[in-house]
Amino acid sequence: MIVTVYQENKMKKGLKNIFSGKKKWISIPVLIILVIVLYQVFTKNSNEINKIVSVTRGNLKQEVLVSGIVKAKTDVDLAFEKSGTVAFVNKEIGDKIYAGETIISLKNDVESANLNEAKALLESKKARFNELSNGGRPEEIAIKEISLKGEIQKLTNYYNNVPETINGAFNNADNAVNKQTDDLFSNDNSNNPQLTFNVYDQKVKNDALTHRLLNTSIIADLNTINDRALSQELPESEYESSLKTVKSDLIKVQELLIILTEALNKTSDLTDTTIATYKTSVATGRSDVNTAIQSVTTLIENINSQKITIEKTKSELDLLKLGATPSVLSQARSDILQAEAKVQSATANLAKTYLRSPITGIVSRLEISQGELVGAGSIIASIISNQNFIIEANLPESDLSKISIGNKTEITLDAFSEDRVLDATLIEIEPAERIIDGVATYKIKFAFVSDTIMDNIKPGMTANITIATKEKTNILIIPTSTINEIDGKTFVTLITDIGQTETEIQTGLKEFNKIEVITGLEEGDKILEPIKVN
């Protein structure tokens, strides 16, 4: 039963009026019903009532709170997280530098291209989601059907090219084996072919004879495949298997030609002119076979790629005809999240090509020049802070994954008013853990951003640190007190025109007593929030 604070007070006032005699006209049956209703309301849970709240849009920040100590400042040594070639050096020793300013940058054409590609993918996933949400219009279905017919025709054309491609491959292989290398062998196509010149390397000679004997059967196999492809229309599956066999046979022909080149380099009874003539013939054969291998390979790849394109187009057409189901929309949302993750990853990789100062100070060390290669982890620059102090704190292991170098931070000191908020930046996270009171912690360090805030600050002062780790804008928000956890799932009580129901939701970013709603609710939905009363 839903009871607001206002309704509760109204019921109490009405009951008081009844028993004070101000409404003596009320009948006994009505009084009995009223008492039963009030009993159910106030005895079901005398310490809790329900308030109706709306799902709203707003902004949330994820923050990590930790206490630390002011300490004397230390120098900051800087190194790249990845190796690369230096593109620019923007500072010199002795220059002043501000927090966040770039000192050195690496060449990052690849990283920039990856980021642009990730952004383009994200936009396409968003467009796809919008298309699914809106459903397919008749003209879109018609266009997609035409597209599918075109893709099928492309595949048909590729299969129609198979006989011609196989024929060309056979002719090139036959020419290479039986014409270009004819003068190098006697008894060429017998079971005992022999070289027409001496080879002083016995292994090379044996290899040449073995491969020539093998190629007699290879050429016969290619001839059979060629005759079958030219004489009749074959099933698509046989065209594909024939292309794979032809490619394998061509590679064996190529191996023969490579070995013959080596054999000509190890002969002693031929004139230089004859060797040059033979090598030219073998080279011609190798060039023809290479061309055939490339043609067959390209056709195989085109067929495989086109089959994938057709299946994709069919799926898109089916979606347009059937409309997007909830599961399809859910998958589309997941695709967007994955694309966003790729953008974040690409952004992070690009950021690693810039070496930025985490503090304001003076460049005291710079050991690199434009065009030089730099290794990951090699210290190449140092900054002396022009501030007097830093802050050290011990962060619990549970919060470690939420922070990163460069996080903006607000500091208040116990010695001063809470209104005096100092800006700082997270500059260091020690990799080794420290066990404090049985809890794994990691030492982290902060540098003050401004150089005009140091008056009256002393080492040893206690600092209250708020680290801003993540922020989202224009998202759905509800109070955390409205949530019920049941068997690992998250529910809220949703109010509808016909009553109330437990609705499962997916939550995200949390800030104190507010939490983001990713799925399950819409803006303006009404839900119950339990309120403790005395």
C-alpha positions in Angstrom: 0.0 0.0 0.0 1.4 3.5 -0.9 1.2 6.2 1.7 2.8 9.6 1.3 3.8 11.8 4.3 1.0 14.1 3.4 -1.6 11.3 3.4 -0.4 10.0 6.7 -0.8 13.3 8.4 -4.2 13.7 6.9 -5.3 10.3 8.2 -4.0 11.1 11.7 -5.8 14.4 11.7 -9.1 12.7 10.5 -8.8 10.1 13.2 -8.3 12.8 15.9 -11.4 14.6 14.7 -13.5 11.5 15.0 -12.4 10.7 18.5 -12.7 14.3 19.6 -16.3 14.4 18.6 -16.0 16.9 15.8 -17.6 14.5 13.3 -20.1 12.6 15.4 -22.3 11.9 12.3 -20.0 9.2 11.0 -21.6 5.7 11.1 -20.2 2.8 13.1 -19.5 0.6 10.0 -17.5 3.4 8.3 -15.6 3.9 11.6 -14.7 0.2 11.7 -13.5 0.2 8.1 -11.4 3.3 8.8 -9.8 1.7 11.8 -8.9 -1.4 9.8 -7.3 0.6 7.0 -5.3 2.8 9.5 -4.2 -0.4 11.3 -2.8 -1.9 8.1 -1.0 1.3 7.3 0.6 2.1 10.6 1.2 -1.4 12.0 2.7 -3.0 8.8 5.9 -1.2 9.5 5.6 1.5 12.2 9.1 2.8 11.5 8.9 3.2 7.7 6.6 4.9 5.2 6.8 5.1 1.4 7.4 8.2 -0.6 6.7 8.5 -4.3 9.7 9.9 -6.3 10.3 10.5 -10.0 13.1 9.3 -12.2 14.9 12.4 -13.3 17.8 13.4 -15.5 21.0 15.0 -14.2 24.7 14.7 -13.7 26.8 12.4 -11.5 30.4 12.4 -10.4 32.3 9.4 -9.1 34.7 10.5 -6.4 37.2 8.7 -4.2 37.7 10.1 -0.7 41.0 9.5 1.2 43.0 11.2 3.9 46.7 12.1 3.5 49.6 14.1 4.9 51.4 17.2 3.6 55.0 16.4 2.9 58.0 18.2 1.4 57.9 18.1 -2.4 60.0 15.8 -4.6 61.1 16.0 -8.2 59.1 14.2 -10.8 60.8 11.9 -13.3 58.9 11.3 -16.5 59.0 8.4 -19.0 56.8 7.2 -21.9 54.6 4.2 -21.4 55.4 3.0 -24.9 58.3 3.2 -27.3 58.4 5.3 -30.4 60.1 8.0 -32.4 60.2 11.6 -31.0 58.2 13.9 -33.2 58.5 17.1 -31.2 60.4 18.4 -28.1 58.4 21.4 -26.9 60.6 22.5 -23.9 64.2 23.1 -23.0 66.0 22.7 -19.7 65.1 25.7 -17.5 61.8 26.4 -19.1 58.7 26.8 -16.9 56.0 24.3 -17.5 52.4 24.0 -16.3 50.5 21.0 -15.2 49.1 19.1 -18.2 51.4 20.8 -20.7 53.1 18.6 -23.2 56.9 18.3 -23.0 57.6 15.7 -25.7 55.4 14.0 -28.3 55.9 10.8 -30.3 54.9 10.1 -33.9 51.3 8.9 -33.6 49.9 8.6 -37.1 48.8 5.0 -36.4 47.2 5.9 -33.0 45.4 8.9 -34.5 44.1 6.7 -37.3 42.9 4.1 -34.8 41.1 6.7 -32.8 39.3 8.1 -36.0 38.4 4.6 -37.0 37.0 3.8 -33.5 35.0 7.1 -33.6 33.6 6.2 -37.0 32.6 2.7 -35.8 30.8 4.3 -32.8 28.8 6.6 -35.1 27.9 3.7 -37.3 26.7 1.7 -34.3 24.6 4.6 -33.1 23.1 5.1 -36.5 22.3 1.4 -36.6 20.6 1.6 -33.3 18.5 4.5 -34.4 17.6 2.7 -37.6 16.5 -0.4 -35.6 14.5 1.8 -33.2 12.7 3.5 -36.0 11.9 0.3 -38.0 12.2 -0.3 -41.7 10.2 1.7 -44.1 8.9 0.2 -47.3 11.3 2.1 -49.5 14.2 1.0 -47.3 13.1 -2.6 -47.7 12.9 -2.2 -51.4 16.4 -0.7 -51.6 17.8 -3.5 -49.4 16.2 -6.1 -51.7 17.8 -4.5 -54.7 21.1 -4.4 -52.9 20.8 -8.1 -52.1 20.2 -9.0 -55.7 23.2 -7.0 -56.7 25.4 -8.8 -54.2 24.2 -12.2 -55.3 24.9 -11.3 -59.0 28.5 -10.3 -58.0 29.0 -13.8 -56.5 27.5 -15.4 -59.6 30.0 -13.4 -61.7 32.9 -14.6 -59.6 31.8 -18.2 -60.1 31.5 -17.6 -63.8 35.2 -16.4 -63.8 36.4 -19.7 -62.3 36.8 -21.7 -65.6 38.7 -18.9 -67.3 41.0 -18.5 -64.2 41.7 -22.2 -64.0 42.4 -22.4 -67.7 44.9 -19.5 -67.4 46.5 -21.2 -64.4 46.9 -24.5 -66.3 48.4 -22.8 -69.4 50.9 -20.9 -67.3 51.9 -24.0 -65.3 52.2 -26.2 -68.4 54.2 -23.6 -70.2 56.6 -23.2 -67.3 57.1 -27.0 -66.8 57.0 -28.4 -70.4 58.4 -25.4 -72.4 60.5 -23.0 -70.3 62.4 -25.9 -68.6 62.3 -28.3 -71.5 66.0 -27.8 -72.4 67.0 -28.5 -68.8 65.7 -32.1 -68.8 65.8 -35.3 -70.9 63.0 -37.8 -70.6 61.0 -35.0 -69.1 57.6 -36.7 -68.6 58.9 -40.2 -68.0 59.4 -42.0 -64.7 63.1 -41.2 -64.9 63.8 -37.6 -65.9 67.4 -36.5 -66.1 69.1 -33.1 -66.0 70.9 -32.2 -69.2 73.8 -30.6 -67.2 75.9 -31.6 -64.2 75.2 -30.3 -60.7 78.0 -30.7 -58.2 75.6 -30.4 -55.2 74.0 -33.9 -55.0 71.2 -32.8 -52.8 70.1 -30.0 -55.1 70.3 -32.4 -58.1 68.1 -35.0 -56.3 65.6 -32.3 -55.3 65.4 -31.1 -58.9 64.8 -34.6 -60.3 62.2 -35.4 -57.5 60.2 -32.2 -58.2 60.3 -32.7 -62.0 58.9 -36.2 -61.6 56.2 -34.8 -59.2 55.3 -32.0 -61.6 54.5 -34.5 -64.4 51.5 -35.7 -62.2 50.8 -32.0 -61.2 50.4 -30.9 -64.8 48.2 -33.9 -65.5 46.0 -33.1 -62.4 45.7 -29.4 -63.6 44.8 -30.6 -67.1 41.9 -32.8 -65.7 40.5 -30.0 -63.5 40.8 -27.6 -66.5 39.0 -29.9 -68.9 36.2 -30.5 -66.4 35.7 -26.7 -65.6 35.6 -25.8 -69.4 33.3 -28.7 -70.5 30.4 -28.2 -68.1 28.9 -25.9 -65.5 29.9 -27.2 -62.0 28.3 -26.8 -58.6 29.6 -23.7 -56.7 31.2 -26.0 -54.0 33.2 -27.8 -56.7 34.4 -24.5 -58.2 35.7 -23.5 -54.8 37.4 -26.8 -54.1 38.9 -26.8 -57.6 40.4 -23.3 -57.0 42.0 -24.5 -53.8 43.5 -27.6 -55.6 44.8 -25.4 -58.4 46.5 -23.0 -56.0 48.2 -25.9 -54.2 49.4 -27.4 -57.5 50.8 -24.0 -58.7 52.8 -23.7 -55.5 54.4 -27.1 -56.2 55.3 -25.9 -59.8 56.8 -22.8 -58.2 59.0 -24.9 -55.9 60.4 -26.8 -59.0 61.4 -23.5 -60.7 63.1 -22.2 -57.5 65.1 -25.4 -57.2 66.2 -25.3 -60.9 67.4 -21.7 -60.3 69.6 -23.0 -57.5 70.8 -25.9 -59.7 71.9 -23.5 -62.4 74.0 -21.7 -59.8 75.8 -25.0 -59.0 76.8 -26.3 -62.4 80.3 -26.3 -63.9 79.8 -27.7 -67.5 77.7 -25.0 -69.1 78.8 -21.9 -70.7 77.9 -18.5 -69.2 75.7 -17.8 -72.2 73.8 -21.1 -71.8 73.4 -20.6 -68.1 72.0 -17.1 -68.7 69.6 -18.4 -71.3 68.3 -21.2 -69.0 67.9 -18.8 -66.1 65.9 -16.4 -68.3 63.6 -19.3 -69.3 63.1 -20.4 -65.6 62.5 -16.7 -64.6 59.8 -16.4 -67.3 58.1 -19.6 -66.0 58.3 -18.3 -62.4 56.7 -15.0 -63.4 53.9 -16.7 -65.2 53.2 -19.0 -62.3 53.3 -16.1 -59.8 50.7 -14.4 -61.9 48.5 -17.5 -61.9 48.8 -17.9 -58.1 47.8 -14.3 -57.6 44.8 -14.6 -59.9 43.6 -17.8 -58.2 44.1 -16.3 -54.7 42.3 -13.1 -55.5 39.3 -15.1 -56.9 39.2 -17.3 -53.8 39.2 -14.2 -51.5 36.6 -12.4 -53.6 34.2 -15.4 -53.4 34.7 -15.8 -49.6 34.2 -12.1 -49.0 31.1 -11.9 -51.3 29.5 -14.8 -49.5 29.9 -12.9 -46.2 28.5 -9.7 -47.7 25.4 -11.6 -48.9 24.8 -13.1 -45.5 25.1 -9.7 -43.9 22.8 -8.1 -46.4 20.2 -10.9 -45.9 20.3 -10.3 -42.1 19.8 -6.6 -42.6 16.9 -7.2 -44.9 15.3 -9.7 -42.4 15.6 -7.1 -39.7 13.9 -4.4 -41.8 11.1 -6.8 -42.6 10.6 -8.1 -39.1 11.3 -5.0 -37.1 13.7 -4.8 -34.2 12.9 -7.1 -31.3 13.8 -6.2 -27.7 16.8 -8.6 -27.9 18.0 -7.1 -31.2 17.8 -3.6 -29.7 19.6 -4.8 -26.6 22.4 -6.2 -28.8 22.6 -2.9 -30.6 23.0 -1.1 -27.3 25.8 -3.5 -26.4 27.4 -2.8 -29.7 27.4 0.9 -28.9 29.0 0.3 -25.5 31.7 -1.9 -27.1 32.3 0.8 -29.7 32.5 3.4 -26.9 35.1 1.2 -25.1 37.2 1.1 -28.3 37.1 4.9 -28.5 38.2 5.1 -24.9 41.0 2.6 -25.6 42.1 4.3 -28.7 42.1 7.7 -26.9 44.2 6.2 -24.1 46.7 4.8 -26.6 47.0 8.2 -28.4 47.5 9.9 -25.0 50.5 7.6 -24.4 52.3 9.3 -27.3 52.3 12.6 -25.3 54.6 13.1 -22.3 52.8 15.7 -20.2 54.0 17.3 -17.0 51.7 16.4 -14.1 52.8 19.4 -12.1 53.7 23.1 -12.6 57.4 23.6 -12.3 60.7 23.9 -14.1 62.2 21.4 -16.6 65.4 20.2 -14.9 66.3 17.3 -17.2 65.7 16.6 -20.9 67.7 13.8 -22.5 66.1 13.3 -25.9 66.0 15.1 -29.3 63.6 15.1 -32.3 63.9 12.0 -34.4 65.4 9.8 -31.7 64.0 6.5 -30.6 62.8 6.3 -27.0 62.1 3.1 -25.1 59.1 2.5 -22.8 59.9 3.2 -19.2 63.2 5.1 -19.9 63.3 8.3 -17.8 64.0 11.2 -20.3 62.7 14.2 -18.5 62.4 15.6 -14.9 60.4 18.4 -13.5 61.3 20.4 -10.3 58.1 21.6 -8.8 58.0 25.3 -7.9 55.7 24.4 -5.1 57.1 23.5 -1.6 54.9 20.5 -0.8 53.1 17.4 -2.0 50.5 15.2 -0.4 50.9 11.5 0.3 48.0 9.2 1.1 47.4 5.4 1.4 44.6 4.3 -0.9 42.7 1.0 -0.2 43.0 -1.7 -2.8 39.3 -1.5 -3.5 39.6 2.0 -4.9 42.7 1.4 -6.9 41.0 0.6 -10.2 39.0 3.9 -10.0 41.9 6.3 -10.2 44.6 7.1 -12.7 47.6 9.5 -13.1 46.4 13.0 -13.8 43.0 12.8 -12.0 41.9 16.3 -10.8 41.7 16.5 -7.0 40.3 18.9 -4.4 42.1 19.2 -1.1 41.0 20.7 2.2 43.3 20.9 5.3 42.2 20.3 8.8 44.2 23.3 9.9 42.2 25.7 7.7 38.5 26.4 7.0 36.6 23.8 4.9 35.9 26.7 2.5 39.5 26.9 1.5 39.7 24.3 -1.3 43.0 23.7 -2.9 43.4 22.2 -6.4 45.8 19.3 -6.9 46.6 16.5 -9.4 47.4 12.9 -8.8 51.0 12.4 -10.0 52.1 9.0 -8.7 50.8 5.6 -7.8 53.3 3.3 -6.2 53.1 -0.3 -7.7 54.0 -2.1 -4.4 51.2 -2.7 -1.9 51.5 -1.8 1.8 49.6 -3.7 4.5 48.1 -1.3 7.0 45.8 -2.7 9.8 45.4 -5.8 7.7 44.2 -3.9 4.6 46.2 -3.8 1.3 46.9 -0.2 0.4 48.9 1.7 -2.2 50.8 4.9 -1.6 49.6 7.7 -3.9 51.0 11.3 -4.3 49.4 14.6 -5.2 50.9 17.9 -6.4 49.2 21.3 -5.8 48.2 22.9 -9.1 48.5 26.6 -8.2 51.8 28.2 -7.0 50.0 30.9 -5.0 48.3 28.8 -2.4 51.2 27.8 -0.2 50.9 30.4 2.6 50.8 28.9 6.1 50.9 25.3 4.8 53.3 23.1 6.9 54.6 19.6 6.6 52.6 17.1 8.6 49.2 18.8 8.1 46.2 16.4 7.6 44.7 16.6 4.2 41.2 15.6 3.2 41.3 14.5 -0.5 38.5 14.2 -3.0 39.6 12.6 -6.3 37.3 13.1 -9.3 37.5 9.9 -11.2 34.5 9.9 -13.5 31.6 12.1 -14.5 28.4 11.5 -16.6 25.9 14.2 -17.8 22.3 14.0 -18.7 21.7 10.5 -17.3 18.7 9.0 -15.5 19.1 9.2 -11.7 17.2 7.7 -8.8 17.9 7.7 -5.0 19.9 4.6 -3.9 17.3 4.1 -1.1 14.7 3.0 -3.8 16.8 -0.1 -4.8 16.1 -3.6 -3.6 18.8 -6.3 -4.2 17.3 -9.8 -4.7 19.4 -12.8 -5.8 22.1 -10.6 -7.3 19.6 -8.6 -9.3 18.5 -5.0 -8.8 14.8 -4.0 -8.5 12.7 -0.9 -7.8 9.0 -0.7 -7.1 7.4 1.0 -10.1 4.0 2.8 -9.8 1.7 2.4 -12.8 -1.9 3.2 -13.6 -2.9 -0.3 -12.5 -0.9 -0.5 -9.3 2.7 -1.2 -8.4 5.2 -3.8 -9.6 8.8 -4.9 -8.9 10.8 -3.9 -11.9 14.4 -5.1 -12.7 16.9 -2.3 -13.6 20.6 -2.0 -14.6 22.5 0.6 -12.6 25.8 2.4 -13.3 27.7 5.3 -11.8 27.0 6.0 -8.1 27.4 9.3 -6.1 26.6 9.2 -2.4 22.8 8.7 -2.2 22.1 8.8 -6.0 22.7 6.2 -8.7 22.5 6.1 -12.5 19.9 4.0 -14.2 21.1 2.4 -17.5 18.1 0.3 -18.4 14.6 -0.6 -17.0 13.2 2.9 -16.3 12.3 6.0 -18.3 12.5 9.7 -17.3 9.3 10.7 -15.3 8.6 7.1 -14.1 7.2 7.0 -10.5 8.9 4.7 -8.0 8.7 4.1 -4.2 11.3 5.3 -1.8 11.1 4.0 1.8 11.5 6.7 4.5 12.5 5.9 8.1 10.3 7.7 10.7 10.4 7.7 14.5 
